[in-house]
């Protein structure tokens, strides 16, 4: 009766089962995987947010496929305030309810059933489900670690086939926290142009560069964006670096991470690249978006205010990350068999611990014996055992106590 694309393993894994059992038991639970900012003790400007959602204009339905112009202008203003060199045209922005929906639109735009898309590993496992639902084959390329993460460009080239339609980059990656380097971006753009591929850049954690933990948090210590088709650092523009090698590019982001408002369901893609290709892509995307009309009016009208919240939320989250990262380094110093991998941005840290058993075994043991939840590295397709992933936005006291238990067990 059911489509083959939904033939997933529906039973809970051992870690989920152990965690649910612990929660029901009434025992103390310490969750070091918390990624929902609304449950992390942050302070929101509730008055401004709720007032923005009460705009009387929300009572009028305006079915605009790409999204209301005022909301798209607010997104363009976000990039302008980042200090990016190229002005983003609101007409090249398509609003979606989530980056997941943006992926689905792009996969439908680019891929016929059975075509493939390249995506990095390690990375968040959501891509597998998104690809399955769009009848797309997901092909991995490798991130390798050597005193920091880098893209294995040879693995990218090796993975290309005649059915490859796009390369996905996550900038910064979840959970490695590694940004795409300028020379990597240049080579990827060249490969896409050479093979008629699109580049899809997931930038949801873009504004959480850990350079800002040491500096004042201005545009000068923020990483470049692929929006506008390229690299936006001072003195480094797409037009000068790529020229005819610029590829059709989709830059994805949204309120979920930027403003720590995942419940508002407001995301976007910025389409850029060679004029003819980008124009054709926008025309087709507009029909796809018009078919679903998934964006709701109240959130679109509130977009300027909701995007404005990012300044305070970013400050709070970076302060939390700094405190937890310092605590992680302090505790790890007393455990010479454990270490953390270098991280450049985002909300996560990767621990390297003795690989005495499988990731599932070790994390289930931590739940059952110590009441602590962490994610095993194999959840993100790490190439070996001995990796644990924890969230740096976990409330400070929970992080301190839970980390102590993890390292003591290590």
C-alpha positions in Angstrom: 0.0 0.0 0.0 2.8 2.5 0.8 5.4 4.1 -1.4 8.9 2.6 -1.3 10.3 6.0 -0.6 8.8 5.8 2.9 10.2 2.3 3.7 12.2 3.6 6.7 13.0 1.8 9.9 10.1 3.1 12.1 11.1 1.4 15.4 12.9 3.5 17.9 16.6 2.9 18.2 18.2 1.7 21.5 19.2 5.3 22.5 15.8 6.8 22.0 14.2 3.9 23.9 16.6 4.2 26.8 16.1 8.0 26.9 12.3 7.7 26.9 12.4 5.1 29.7 14.6 7.4 31.8 12.3 10.3 31.3 9.2 8.3 32.4 11.1 7.0 35.5 11.2 10.4 37.1 14.9 10.3 37.5 17.0 13.4 37.0 17.8 13.8 33.3 20.5 16.0 31.8 20.1 16.6 28.1 23.3 17.8 26.4 21.8 17.6 22.9 19.3 20.5 23.4 19.1 22.4 20.1 15.7 24.1 20.7 16.6 27.7 21.7 13.1 28.3 23.1 13.9 25.7 25.8 17.3 27.0 26.8 16.4 29.8 29.2 17.0 32.7 26.7 15.2 36.0 27.2 12.9 37.0 24.3 11.3 40.4 23.7 7.9 38.9 23.9 6.1 42.3 23.8 7.7 43.2 20.4 7.3 39.7 19.0 3.6 39.3 19.9 2.7 42.8 18.9 4.2 42.2 15.4 2.1 39.2 15.0 -1.1 41.2 15.7 -1.0 43.3 12.6 -4.6 43.9 11.4 -3.4 43.5 7.8 -3.1 39.7 8.6 -6.8 39.5 8.1 -6.4 40.1 4.4 -5.1 37.2 2.3 -2.5 38.2 -0.3 -1.4 35.0 -2.1 2.1 36.0 -3.3 4.1 32.9 -4.5 7.6 34.2 -3.6 6.3 35.8 -0.4 5.2 39.3 0.5 7.5 42.0 -0.8 7.9 43.6 2.6 9.1 40.3 4.0 11.6 39.7 1.1 12.8 43.3 1.6 13.5 42.5 5.2 15.6 39.5 4.2 17.5 41.6 1.7 18.1 44.2 4.5 19.5 41.4 6.7 22.2 40.7 4.1 22.9 44.4 3.7 23.4 44.8 7.5 25.8 41.9 7.5 28.1 44.0 5.4 27.9 41.9 2.2 29.2 43.6 -0.8 26.5 42.7 -3.4 23.0 44.1 -3.0 20.5 41.2 -2.8 17.4 41.8 -5.1 14.2 40.9 -3.2 12.9 39.5 -6.5 15.6 36.8 -6.3 14.3 35.7 -2.8 11.8 32.9 -2.3 10.2 32.5 1.1 9.5 29.1 2.5 8.2 27.8 5.9 11.5 26.1 6.6 14.9 25.3 5.0 13.6 21.7 4.6 10.8 23.0 2.4 13.4 25.1 0.5 15.4 21.9 -0.1 12.3 20.1 -1.4 11.6 23.0 -3.8 15.2 23.0 -5.1 15.3 19.2 -5.5 12.1 19.3 -7.4 13.5 22.1 -9.6 16.7 20.3 -10.4 16.2 16.6 -10.2 14.3 13.9 -12.0 13.7 10.7 -10.1 16.9 8.8 -9.6 19.2 11.9 -10.1 21.7 12.4 -7.3 22.9 15.3 -5.1 26.2 15.4 -3.3 26.2 16.2 0.5 28.9 16.3 3.1 29.7 13.7 5.8 29.8 14.1 8.7 26.5 16.0 8.6 23.0 16.2 10.0 21.0 13.1 9.0 17.9 15.1 7.8 19.3 15.2 4.2 18.6 11.4 3.8 14.9 11.9 4.5 14.6 15.0 2.3 16.3 13.1 -0.6 14.1 10.1 -0.1 10.9 12.1 -0.2 11.9 13.8 -3.5 13.1 10.5 -5.1 16.6 11.8 -5.2 19.8 9.8 -4.5 22.0 11.3 -1.8 25.7 10.7 -2.5 28.3 11.6 0.2 31.5 13.4 -0.1 34.0 13.6 2.8 35.0 16.2 5.4 38.4 15.3 6.8 39.9 16.4 10.0 43.6 17.4 10.4 44.0 20.1 13.0 40.7 21.5 11.7 38.1 20.4 9.2 38.4 20.7 5.4 36.5 19.4 2.4 38.0 16.5 0.6 37.7 17.9 -2.8 39.0 14.7 -4.4 36.1 12.9 -2.9 33.7 15.5 -4.4 35.2 15.0 -7.9 35.2 11.2 -7.5 31.5 11.3 -6.5 30.3 13.2 -9.6 28.3 11.2 -12.1 26.3 12.0 -15.2 23.2 12.1 -13.0 24.6 14.6 -10.4 22.6 17.7 -10.3 23.9 19.7 -7.3 26.4 19.9 -4.5 25.3 20.8 -1.0 27.6 22.7 1.4 26.6 23.4 5.0 28.3 26.7 6.0 29.1 26.1 8.9 28.5 22.4 9.0 26.3 20.8 11.6 27.8 19.3 13.8 31.5 19.9 12.9 31.1 23.7 13.1 33.5 24.1 10.1 33.0 26.9 7.6 33.7 26.4 3.8 37.1 28.1 3.1 37.5 30.6 0.3 39.6 28.3 -1.8 37.2 25.4 -1.3 34.3 27.6 -2.4 36.1 28.7 -5.5 36.9 25.1 -6.5 33.3 23.9 -5.8 32.0 26.8 -7.9 34.3 25.8 -10.7 33.2 22.2 -10.6 29.6 23.2 -10.6 30.1 25.5 -13.6 32.1 22.8 -15.5 29.5 20.1 -14.9 26.3 22.2 -15.2 25.5 21.7 -11.5 23.9 23.9 -8.9 25.5 24.8 -5.6 23.2 24.7 -2.5 24.6 26.5 0.5 22.8 25.9 3.9 23.7 28.9 6.0 21.4 28.6 9.0 24.2 28.9 11.5 26.2 31.5 9.5 26.0 34.2 12.1 27.4 32.1 14.9 31.1 32.4 14.0 33.3 31.7 17.1 35.5 34.5 16.0 32.9 36.7 17.6 33.7 35.1 21.0 37.0 36.8 20.9 36.1 40.0 19.1 33.4 42.6 19.2 30.9 40.9 17.0 30.9 43.2 14.0 30.7 42.4 10.3 34.5 42.1 10.1 34.5 38.8 12.2 31.6 37.2 10.4 32.0 34.6 7.7 31.1 35.2 4.1 27.8 34.3 2.6 27.1 32.5 -0.6 24.0 34.7 -1.1 24.5 36.8 -4.2 26.6 34.0 -5.7 29.8 34.2 -3.8 32.1 35.2 -1.1 31.5 38.3 0.9 34.5 39.3 2.8 36.1 42.7 2.7 38.0 42.9 -0.6 36.8 39.6 -1.9 33.8 39.7 -4.2 32.1 37.0 -6.3 32.4 39.0 -9.5 36.2 39.3 -9.2 36.8 35.7 -8.0 34.5 33.6 -10.2 33.8 35.5 -13.4 32.4 33.0 -16.0 32.8 30.2 -13.5 30.0 31.4 -11.3 27.3 28.7 -10.9 23.7 28.7 -10.2 23.6 29.1 -6.4 20.9 28.7 -3.8 21.7 30.2 -0.3 19.3 29.0 2.4 18.6 30.4 5.9 15.8 31.4 8.2 14.6 32.7 11.5 15.0 29.3 13.3 18.7 29.9 14.1 19.3 33.5 13.1 16.7 34.9 15.5 16.3 31.7 17.6 12.6 31.5 16.5 12.1 28.0 15.1 8.4 28.1 15.9 7.8 31.0 13.5 8.4 28.9 10.4 10.0 31.5 8.2 12.9 30.7 6.0 14.2 31.6 2.5 16.4 30.9 -0.4 18.4 33.5 -2.3 18.9 32.5 -6.0 21.9 33.8 -7.9 24.3 32.9 -10.7 24.5 33.5 -14.4 21.7 35.8 -15.4 19.8 33.5 -17.7 20.1 30.4 -15.4 19.1 32.4 -12.3 16.1 33.9 -14.2 14.9 30.6 -15.5 15.3 29.1 -12.0 13.2 31.9 -10.4 10.5 31.5 -13.0 10.2 27.8 -12.3 10.5 28.2 -8.5 7.7 30.7 -8.6 5.4 28.1 -10.1 6.5 25.5 -7.5 5.9 28.0 -4.7 2.5 29.1 -6.2 1.4 25.5 -6.2 1.8 25.2 -2.4 1.5 28.8 -1.1 2.7 27.6 2.2 3.7 30.9 3.8 1.3 32.4 6.3 0.5 36.1 6.3 1.0 37.1 10.0 4.6 35.9 10.1 5.4 37.5 6.8 4.1 40.8 8.0 6.1 40.4 11.3 9.3 39.5 9.4 11.1 42.9 9.9 10.5 42.8 13.6 11.4 39.1 13.9 14.6 39.6 12.0 15.5 42.5 14.2 15.4 40.2 17.2 18.5 38.4 15.9 20.8 41.0 17.3 19.9 40.3 20.9 19.4 36.6 20.5 22.8 36.2 18.7 24.4 38.1 21.6 22.8 35.8 24.2 23.6 32.6 22.3 27.2 33.6 21.7 27.6 34.4 25.4 26.2 31.0 26.3 28.4 29.2 23.7 31.5 31.0 25.1 30.8 30.0 28.7 30.1 26.4 27.8 33.1 26.1 25.5 35.3 27.5 28.3 33.8 25.0 30.7 34.4 22.2 28.2 38.1 23.1 27.8 38.5 23.4 31.6 37.0 20.0 32.3 38.8 18.2 29.4 42.1 19.5 30.7 41.7 17.0 33.5 41.0 14.1 31.2 44.0 13.5 29.0 42.3 10.6 27.1 39.6 12.9 25.9 39.7 16.0 23.6 37.5 18.2 21.6 37.8 18.8 17.9 38.4 22.4 16.6 35.1 24.2 16.0 34.7 27.5 14.1 31.0 28.2 14.4 27.5 26.9 15.2 26.0 25.5 18.3 27.8 22.1 18.7 31.0 20.6 19.9 32.5 17.2 19.0 34.3 15.2 21.7 36.9 12.6 21.0 36.8 9.8 23.7 38.3 6.4 24.0 36.6 4.0 21.5 36.1 1.1 23.9 32.7 0.3 22.4 30.3 1.4 19.7 28.8 4.8 19.8 25.3 3.4 20.5 26.6 1.3 23.4 28.4 4.2 25.0 25.6 6.7 24.7 23.0 4.1 25.9 25.2 3.4 28.9 25.4 7.2 29.7 21.6 7.4 29.6 21.0 4.3 31.7 23.8 4.7 34.2 24.5 8.4 34.4 21.2 10.0 33.3 22.9 12.0 30.5 22.0 12.2 26.8 24.6 12.9 24.1 24.6 12.0 20.5 27.0 9.3 19.1 29.2 10.3 16.2 27.6 7.6 14.0 24.3 9.6 14.2 26.1 12.0 11.9 28.1 9.5 9.9 31.5 10.0 11.5 34.0 7.6 9.9 35.0 5.9 13.2 33.9 5.2 16.8 34.9 7.4 19.7 33.0 10.7 18.8 30.3 12.3 20.9 28.3 15.4 19.9 27.0 17.9 22.5 25.1 21.2 22.2 26.8 24.4 23.3 23.6 26.2 23.9 22.6 23.8 26.8 21.8 25.8 30.0 25.1 26.4 31.8 24.4 24.4 35.0 23.1 21.4 33.0 26.1 21.5 30.7 28.6 21.6 33.6 27.1 18.7 35.5 26.3 16.6 32.4 29.7 17.1 30.9 31.3 16.1 34.2 29.4 12.8 34.1 30.3 12.2 30.5 34.0 12.7 31.0 34.0 10.7 34.2 32.5 7.8 32.3 34.9 8.2 29.4 
